[in-house]
Amino acid sequence: MFASFSLMSTELALAGGITLLLMMDILGAGKKAVGMAFTLLMAGLLAWTLLDRSYGALMIGTYVADGLSRFSKVVIFLSAALTGLLSLGSLKSEGRFAGAYYTLLASSVLGLCLLVSSKELITLYVGLELATTSLFALAAFYKDDNLSTEAGLKYLILGASSSGILLYGLSLIYGLAGTTYVDVIKIAAAGNHAPALVTGMILALLGVAFKLSVVPMHVWTPDVYQGAPTPVAAFISVASKAAGFVFAIRLFPVMLASLAGIWVPLLSVLAFVTMTAGNLMAIPQKNVKRFLAYSTISQAGYILVGFVGASAAGISSVMFYLLAYAVSNMAAFGVAAALAHSTGSDDLADYDGLARREPVLALVFLTALLSLAGIPPLAGFIGKFYLFYAAMQQGYVWLVIAAALNSTVSLYYYLTILRRMYISDSKKDSPAVNVPVTIKAALAFSVAAMLILGLFPGPVIDATSAIGRALF
């Protein structure tokens, strides 16, 4: 019993925390109190995950505590804590809805934690659906905002469709393997290239591609990011992506390694199309959240570059980049949340002359965008270098060249935003930007993390390398 509690301590604590948030809401606690309780809960779970060293399996092997799940939970809890800080400073909700908001957010975190710790198809799927169903509701949280309602509806319809595709693919794999356990399917699939198995793999790939915003399954991303509350869009862009890639790792390099000759070329093509389409579609955007949505799509393409190698170095590079991407994207969305809180708008025109009005805020946005573009000495540079190195090791020179060229394109449109902030004149009626203290804390932490990961990546790379070696 004690061993079970130790292995599932974060999930059990999180379930208790969800109950506490509900009780606080029922007892009439203010939205600031509920939000602070959520943020402290996520920060505590992050600290516990960093200190926890227990490994093993539970529930007949369906739940595992291994290096991959531990590292993924660090990214998830970090993203959730930063989302809590952003929500405290920018959420446009009355106090009576605060309990629902933070309870749904915590429920999504619980689903993501179950997902990254699962090694069995049904448990993986249940964790995925718990996480995404909560996000459907959060995307539509602003009930009086047509864009938010539209975002929730689109996310729900397209998410349900992609889940059906994913589930049908998994059912074909189960039907041929006769089991839902990842490790057993790996053995059963070895040397088996039956058309039904390949079809199941392709359908599963399309279902996972939706969660990762991979082209052509990306169509929901810009509308959902634009309509959802900014902290929710930030959480979707970071935490759900991290869990989605862990899902892909469990499914493809581990479970379907014998079919790598089929899914690796497919993923390499998807990586090229995704980063290219994301970068090109980001250029004409006039809304900052749609701009960041297309940036997120292109970032998914970069991560796939490291993923296609299906090697220990490839998985290690993916995990490192997920952490670097998390802090970089959270900083970018944090600036967007601060400006939207003050101006009530997400237009890129509001960023004109920002460096003269709010030099610190402009500097944070500059740092975040340069990190996403892969400029040293920030975390994004080390992350992209590691991704490209892993792909080069596996002989994907053409894909690395394409990724490098795409990085140049991304630098162009990131610099376009920087030109707005540092060179363009601000509108005469631009209001003063009031940055809440919680958003300041989130931005300060994110910038510090970008610099530390960029200057001293060794310990994190060592940890992710151990994860990659353990999987292979």
Secondary structure, 3 states (H helix, E strand, C coil): CHHHHHHCHHHHHHHHHHHHHHHHHHCCCCHHHHHHHHHHHHHHHHHHHHHCCCCEEECCCCEEECHHHHHHHHHHHHHHHHHHHHHHHHCCCCHHHHHHHHHHHHHHHHHHHHHHCECEHHHHHHHHHHHHHHHHHHHCCCCCCHHHHHHHHHHHHHHHHHHHHHHHHHHHHHHHHCCCEHHHHHHHHCCCCCHHHHHHHHHHHHHHHHHHCCCCCCCCHHHHHHHCCHHHHHHHHHHHHHHHHHHHHHHHHHHCHHHHHHHHHHHHHHHHHHHHHHHHHHCCCCEHHHHHHHHHHHHHHHHHHHHCCCCHHHHHHHHHHHHHHHHHHHHHHHHHHHHHHHHCCCEHHHHCCHHHHCHHHHHHHHHHHHHHHCCCCCHHHHHHHHHHHHHHHCCCHHHHHHHHHHHHHHHHHHHHHHHHHHCCCCCCCCCCCCCCHHHHHHHHHHHHHHHHHHHCCHHHHHHHHHHHHHHC
